[in-house]
Amino acid sequence: MEIFTYPAIYDTAFQFRSAEDTVDFIEECVRMYTHIPVRSILDVACGTGHYTLEFARRGYRIQGVDMNDDICQYARQKATDESLDVDILCADMVDFSLPRPCDLAVNFFDSLTYLTDRRQVSRHFLAVADALVSGGLYVLEIGVIDDFENHNLEEVWTERRRDFAVTATYFRDGAIDPECGTFIERCAFRSTCREHHSYLVLKQKKLALYFYEFAELIDHVGCFTPLVYFDDFASEAFLPEDARPWRVVAVLQKN
Ligand SMILES: C[S@@+](CC[C@H](N)C(=O)[O-])C[C@H]1O[C@@H](n2cnc3c(N)ncnc32)[C@H](O)[C@@H]1O
């Protein structure tokens, strides 16, 4: 059944995230941290378009980039179903270019650490800088490992869309590969639709990045200046100085 595709399962399992609240937060960042009028936005590693479409609903010119062809097709179909004008490019976030620079870039749900090599991360920042106007903001939600234990708990939840239900189990291996500086994240999805069932297990290698390393990388690449760090999508949720974070929302500005 069409519904048992990976993008549909993923999109259902993670639909609990409020795209409205997150885009409200991004708009607040724009008001607070840039004078550039934002009309065009780049959603890096846009996935199934969970946030991409919310920007389109608010009238922004939105361009998504994702390297997974099935996911790109799914996001395009969702946009078509809502009669939204969304441009999705199937490309690697390490090496892509846009016809015109955007005013703002975003990157949600820890997609940066899918790049498991620090040189790729550096090249990624250069590619995004190229895709942005001067002074444009890049807002990223990244997972860091300062509080690695925080995520060794297994999480299980169920999300439903009419008669389609997905029970997801998320966990990550406790060990970091000392040679590669990576760890393994696992997600299992049990989906049911009436009498049909499917079971899908994803194993993803991710970059084990400390917050200070992230900051050093930005400094080393040189094309962005960090303006502010949050630990949530809330304008008062500034990351405390002495935090041991597991997640950071970084607001960077292109130099
Ligand atoms: C955790 S999902 C997040 C998707 C979306 N940002 C969201 O919040 O729903 C990560 C996405 O990154 C994409 N991805 C991973 N590596 C990529 C790369 N090198 N270039 C572009 N997209 C990539 C995957 O295909 C996947 O859709």
The ligand as a Tripos MOL2 file, in Angstrom:
@<TRIPOS>MOLECULE
LIG
   27    29     1     0     0
SMALL
NO_CHARGES

@<TRIPOS>ATOM
      1 C1         15.9820   13.9510   10.4700 C.3       1 LIG1
      2 S1         15.4210   14.2220    8.8410 S.3       1 LIG1
      3 C2         14.7940   15.8750    9.0320 C.3       1 LIG1
      4 C3         13.9170   16.3460    7.9210 C.3       1 LIG1
      5 C4         13.2610   17.7050    8.1210 C.3       1 LIG1
      6 N1         14.2490   18.7530    8.2790 N.3       1 LIG1
      7 C5         12.3280   17.6780    9.3020 C.2       1 LIG1
      8 O1         12.5990   18.3660   10.2900 O.co2     1 LIG1
      9 O2         11.3190   16.9790    9.2420 O.co2     1 LIG1
     10 C6         16.9370   14.4170    8.0000 C.3       1 LIG1
     11 C7         16.8320   14.6570    6.5160 C.3       1 LIG1
     12 O3         18.1290   14.9510    6.0210 O.3       1 LIG1
     13 C8         18.2640   14.4140    4.7400 C.3       1 LIG1
     14 N2         19.6990   14.3210    4.4580 N.ar      1 LIG1
     15 C9         20.6170   13.5390    5.0680 C.ar      1 LIG1
     16 N3         21.8340   13.7590    4.5500 N.ar      1 LIG1
     17 C10        21.6790   14.7090    3.5960 C.ar      1 LIG1
     18 C11        22.5720   15.3780    2.7120 C.ar      1 LIG1
     19 N4         23.8770   15.1010    2.7110 N.pl3     1 LIG1
     20 N5         22.0690   16.3050    1.8820 N.ar      1 LIG1
     21 C12        20.7490   16.6000    1.8590 C.ar      1 LIG1
     22 N6         19.8520   16.0010    2.6720 N.ar      1 LIG1
     23 C13        20.3100   15.0810    3.5360 C.ar      1 LIG1
     24 C14        17.5540   13.0870    4.8240 C.3       1 LIG1
     25 O4         17.1870   12.6170    3.5460 O.3       1 LIG1
     26 C15        16.3670   13.4460    5.7030 C.3       1 LIG1
     27 O5         15.2490   13.8250    4.9350 O.3       1 LIG1
@<TRIPOS>BOND
     1     1     2 1
     2     2     3 1
     3     2    10 1
     4     3     4 1
     5     4     5 1
     6     5     6 1
     7     5     7 1
     8     7     8 2
     9     7     9 1
    10    10    11 1
    11    11    12 1
    12    11    26 1
    13    12    13 1
    14    13    14 1
    15    13    24 1
    16    14    15 ar
    17    14    23 ar
    18    15    16 ar
    19    16    17 ar
    20    17    18 ar
    21    17    23 ar
    22    18    19 1
    23    18    20 ar
    24    20    21 ar
    25    21    22 ar
    26    22    23 ar
    27    24    25 1
    28    24    26 1
    29    26    27 1
@<TRIPOS>SUBSTRUCTURE
     1 LIG1         1 GROUP 0 **** ****
